[in-house]
Amino acid sequence: MRIFGIFLGSILVVIGFNLFLIPHHVLSGGLSGISMIIGMITPINTGLANFLLNLPLLIIGYILLGKKFIGNSIVSVLLISFGLYIVPVHAIADDPILSSIFGGALAGLGVGIVFRCYGSTGGFDIIGMIVSRRTDFPLGTLLSGMNAVVIIISGFVFDWDKALNTLVSIYVTGKVVNAIYTHHIKLTLMIITNKGEEMRQHLLHNLYRGLTIVDGVGGYSNDKRHILFTVISRYELPEVKNLIAEVDSSAFVNITETIEVVGLFHKPSP
């Protein structure tokens, strides 16, 4: 399913680019947008430019984000680069504004799906992922901010009408990514179980978060219980639910959305 998600997301990005954005000289964000400019003003194919520009960042990402994430990202970058190379550039709609909106939405949907599958489409996405993991800043908003340079380049290379359409495309892409990839949203889990020590060891071993344990007593049974508190990202919730069920399938778990986390969020160093 993860590979299928990466494939689907990458194909959506290609469709958004070659059928909506590129025909109207509307750019996507980041290195993809720069690749588009290269493809429009030089004989170099957009797909080839996209691959060459992403290569250094993939190496950096391998060091900072791990081989699994970058392995998935390489698959996505290769799929997008190959797709941009073979899919003909053809305008589906004549209106550049509508094309900017729908192209940006398709690109954002594709990028968000790839992120949910623990990968990226390369370029500024890798930089954004590194910064987002360390600061818990909304990824779509971060990418939109970094993409301002593409808008400026678009204005000087083409014209400012196209630059404004590019702004619309990037804005829509960022909003869709934020809606799909919710890593920045935090959840507080209260886990009540009579297997507190096993649960503590299992979660600490498999989860990159700390936790707090409180002793409790069952109101009806008067039996001793352990109450474990932890804060996770929304993206981690399915994994954590599986981890809890592996130790105690009858554990009571209360999940609430957290407005803000102050202090140490990541698991402390041993």
PyMOL commands that set and color helices and strands:
alter all, ss='L'
color gray80, all
select helices_A, chain A and resi 2-24+30-41+46-65+67-86+96-116+124-135+139-146+148-157+160-180+196-206+234-247
alter helices_A, ss='H'
color red, helices_A
select strands_A, chain A and resi 186-193+212-217+224-233+252-258
alter strands_A, ss='S'
color yellow, strands_A
deselect
rebuild
show_as cartoon
